[in-house]
Amino acid sequence: MKTNITLKLDAALLREIRVLAAEEGTSISALLAARLEQIVRERKSYERARKRALARLRDGLDLHWTPPRSRDELHER
């Protein structure tokens, strides 16, 4: 379902948008809808990546690290 909205733009900006839409062979409405969809997709993608990164930070990263041996153990004969 699509819903109409009202948008107030400066006249000079509107002229530029009309030219841009004509160059791309689309309408202003389609141009704006595509850009808004892109913004929402990018934001969702960012949020998913952020959540994954935070989960990794909480879980920690296992580097299989073992504490170094003592000096005495290293020089044991």
C-alpha positions as CSV (number, residue, x, y, z in Angstrom):
1,M,0.0,0.0,0.0
2,K,1.4,3.4,-0.9
3,T,0.5,6.6,0.8
4,N,0.9,10.2,-0.5
5,I,2.9,12.8,1.4
6,T,3.3,16.5,1.1
7,L,6.9,17.8,0.7
8,K,8.0,21.5,0.8
9,L,11.1,22.2,-1.2
10,D,12.8,25.4,-2.3
11,A,11.9,26.3,-5.9
12,A,15.5,26.1,-7.1
13,L,16.0,22.7,-5.5
14,L,12.8,21.4,-7.1
15,R,14.1,22.5,-10.6
16,E,17.3,20.7,-10.0
17,I,15.5,17.6,-8.9
18,R,13.2,17.7,-11.9
19,V,16.3,17.8,-14.2
20,L,18.0,15.0,-12.2
21,A,14.8,12.8,-12.5
22,A,14.5,13.5,-16.2
23,E,18.2,12.6,-16.8
24,E,17.6,9.3,-15.0
25,G,14.3,8.7,-16.9
26,T,12.2,8.5,-13.7
27,S,9.8,10.6,-11.7
28,I,10.6,12.7,-8.7
29,S,8.5,10.4,-6.6
30,A,10.3,7.3,-7.8
31,L,13.7,9.0,-7.3
32,L,12.9,10.0,-3.8
33,A,11.4,6.6,-2.9
34,A,14.5,4.8,-4.2
35,R,16.8,7.0,-2.2
36,L,14.7,6.7,1.0
37,E,14.7,2.9,0.6
38,Q,18.4,2.9,0.2
39,I,18.8,5.0,3.4
40,V,16.6,2.5,5.4
41,R,18.5,-0.5,4.0
42,E,21.9,1.0,4.9
43,R,20.7,1.8,8.4
44,K,19.4,-1.7,9.0
45,S,22.7,-3.1,7.7
46,Y,24.6,-0.9,10.0
47,E,22.5,-1.9,13.0
48,R,22.9,-5.6,12.2
49,A,26.7,-5.1,11.9
50,R,26.8,-3.1,15.1
51,K,24.9,-5.8,17.0
52,R,27.2,-8.5,15.7
53,A,30.3,-6.5,16.7
54,L,28.9,-5.8,20.2
55,A,28.1,-9.5,20.7
56,R,31.7,-10.4,19.7
57,L,33.0,-7.9,22.2
58,R,30.9,-9.4,24.9
59,D,31.9,-12.9,24.1
60,G,35.5,-12.1,23.7
61,L,38.0,-13.5,21.2
62,D,39.8,-16.7,22.1
63,L,43.4,-16.3,21.0
64,H,44.6,-19.5,22.7
65,W,46.9,-17.5,24.8
66,T,48.8,-19.1,27.6
67,P,50.8,-17.2,30.1
68,P,54.5,-17.1,29.6
69,R,56.6,-19.5,31.6
70,S,58.6,-18.2,34.5
71,R,62.3,-17.4,34.1
72,D,63.1,-20.4,36.3
73,E,61.1,-22.8,34.1
74,L,62.8,-21.4,31.0
75,H,66.3,-21.9,32.4
76,E,65.6,-25.2,34.2
77,R,68.4,-27.7,33.5
